[in-house]
C-alpha cells in the first residue's frame, strides 16, 4: 500500500506541474485530466489511510484530496460525499464544508450521503469535534478540539500552528462559551493596533450571535461595575503600562 500511495501522489503532482506549466506559458500542450483509474486509486488510498492507520498522515490526505478536487471533471464525478466521509474520519469536517453547496450552517449539517451507514458513521466521527454554545453548534478540527479541551484542563497553554489553522477562532469561541456560564474578565493581548479592531469586531459579532448579555469590550482600561464581564483587547505596551500602575483595578481577571 505504501508503494501505491507514493505512486498516486506522484501521478497527481505530475498532472499539477503539467497544468501549471500551461498556465505559465512554458508549454503549449493540452491540459491533463484525472482518469477514472487514478480516481479509483486515490479513493482506495484515502480509504486505507483514514480508516486503517492509527495515526493517519494528515498532510498526505489533505494534499491528495486537494489535488484530485482541483483537477477532476466535476461534471462527471461528484466527490462531495467522499470528502465528507474521509475528512470527518480524521477530524477535518471543516475542510469538507467547501465541497458541499447545501451545507446547513445553522445546524452544522452536511447534505445527505445517500447511505444510512455512511450517515451514521460520519455523524459519529463529526460528533467528537462538535461544540455547542447556547443554541449554536460549531464544527472544530481535531487540532482546535485539543485547544478547546486544554483550555478547560490546563492553566497555561502554548499554541504553535500556521496561519489559518484556526487558533484565534477556537480561543474566541471558548472564551465566549465560558462567559455564557460564568462571570469574569479577560485580557486579550494583540501585537498591533490594527489587530485590536479586528479582534473587537470578532468578539462583537459572536457576542450578538450567541446572545451573551452583560458583556463589555474595551480597547483601554476602564473601571466598570463588578457585575459586568469585561473583555480588554490591548496591545503589549498598553497592558504593561496598566499592570505597572499599582492602582489598577483589575479584580476579576481569569483569562
N, C-alpha and C positions, 0 to 999 in steps of 0.2 A: 504493500500500500504506500509506503514512503516513496518508492520509485515512481508510482503513478502520480502521487501528489506533486512531486517535483516536475514531472513531465507536463502535467496540466498547467502549472504555473508558468513554465517556460513557454508553452504554446500561447497562453493568454498574453504574456509580455511581448512576444514576437508580433502578435496582432496589434497590440498597443503601440509599439515602436513604429511599426509599418504605417499605421494610420496617422500617427503624429508627424512622421516624415512627410506624408502627403500634405497635411495642413500647413507645414512649414515651407512647402515648395521644394523640398530636397529631391523628391521623386515624383513621377507623373503617372504611376501605376494606379489601378483601381483599388479602392479600399477593401480591406479584408473583413469578412463577416465570420461570426462564430458558427461552426457547423453543429448539426444535431448530435453528431457523435461526440464532439467536445462538450456540449451541454450535458450529455449523459454522464461523461466522465467527471465533470465538475460536481454534479449532484451527488454522484457516488462518493467523491472525496469529502464534500461538505457534510454529508450524512454520517460518514465514518468519523470525521474529526469532531463533530458536535455531539455525537451520541456514544462513541466507543472509547474516547480518550478521557482519562481522569482530569488532566489539565490541558484542555484544548489550546491549540496555537491560535490565539485571538487575531494576531496580525495576519496570519495566513488566511483565516476565514474571511476577514473583512476585505483584504486585498483581492482575493479570488472573486468574492461576490461583487465587489465594486467594478472589477474589470468585465465580468460577464454582463452586468447590468448596463455598463456603458456601451457595449458593442453587440449585444443580442438584438435580433429583429423583434421588437416588442409587438408588432402586428401579428406575428406568428407564435410567439412564446410568451405566456403570462407567468412571470417569475414572482409575482407578488406573494402568492401563497407559500412558496418555499422560502421566501425571505423571512416571513413571519415565523414560520416553523423552525428554521435553522437558527436565526438570530435570537429568538426567545430562549432557545436551549442554553445559550452562553451568556444570558443576561444583557443582551443588546437589543431588546424590543424597540427601543427608541430609534435605532437606526433603520428599522423596518417601516417606520411611520411614513417616510418619504416615498415608499413604494405603493402606499395604499391611499388612493384618492378619496376613498369613502371612510377614512378613519374617523371615528367618533371622538372628538377632542374632549367633549364634556364628560363622557363616561370612560375614556381611555380604552376604547373597544375597536378591534380591527374588523374588517369585513369578514364575512363567512369564509371558512376554509373548505367548505363543502364536504367535510368528513367529520362525523361525530367524534371519532377517536382523536384526530388531529386537533379538533377544537378543545377537547378535554385536556390533552397533554400540553398544548400551547398555553391554555389558561392556567394550568398548574405551574408551568415554568414562569409565566409572567407574574403570577401572584406573589412570588418570592421577592419581586422588586417593585411592587405597588405600594404606595403610601397614600394615606388619606389625611386631609386637613379639613376639618368641618365636613362640608358636603362635597368637596372637591377631591378627586383622585389624580395622582400623578404617577407616571411610569419612570423609574430610575434605571440606570445601568447598574451592573454589579459593582463597578467602581464607586458610583455615587451611593449605593446602598451601604457599602463599607464605611463611607464617611458618615452617613446618617446614623448608623449603629454606634460608631465610635464617639459621636457627639453625645450619645446617651451614656456611654460607659467610661469614657476617659476624660481626665481633667485637662490635659494638654495634648493637642494634636498637631502634627506636622504633615502637610499635604504637598506632594510634588507631582505634577502632571502637566502635559502640554496644554496650550491654549485650546479651548473648545471641548475639553474633557468634561466640563460641567461642574467644576469645583464651586464657583461662586453661586450658581443656581441652587445646588443642593444645600449649601450653607444657609442661603437666604430662606429656603423652604423650611429647614429645620428650626431656625430661629423663630420663624413665624408660627410654626406648629407648637413650639414651647410657649410663645406669647399667648397663644389661643387658650392655654390652660393655666398659666402662672403669671405672676406679677413681678417684673424685674426690668432692669435697664441693660442696654447693650452699648458697647463702644465698638464701632466698626471703623478700622483704620485703613485708609487707602493712600497710595503713593502720590497721586496728582489731584489738582483741583477739578480737572475735567471728569475724573472718575467719581468725585464726590457727587456731582449732578447725576451721573448715570446710576449710581447705587441708590440715591434718594428716589429717583424715578422708578427703579425696580421695586423698591420697598413700597412706595405709594401704590403702584399698580396691584401688587398682590395683597396688600392690606385691604384694599377695596374689594377685590375679588373674593377674598377669604372671609370678609366681613368681621375683621378684627377691630374691636372697639377700644377706646381708652388708650390710644397709642399715638405718640407724637414723635416726629422725626426732626432732628436738629442738625445743622451744619456747624454749630458753635455751641459752647456751653451756656445753658440757661437753667436757672433753678425753676422747678415746677412742683406742683402738688405731688405728694408722695404716692398718691393713688394712680398717677399717670405713668404708663410704661413709656420710657424714652429710648429712642434709638439715636445715638450720637454718631454721625458719619463725619469723620475728621481726618485731616492729614496728620502725618507723624509730628510735624512741627507744632501744630496746634495741640495735639494730645500731650506732648512733652511739657508744653507751657502750662496746660491746665493742671497736670499732676505735680508740677513743680510748685504750684501755689498751695501752701498749707491750708488755705481757707476754702479749697474746692469742696463742693457739697455732694459729690458722688456718694450716694447712700446705698443704692440697690444694684450696683454693677455685678452682674453674674456672668456675662459673656463679653 
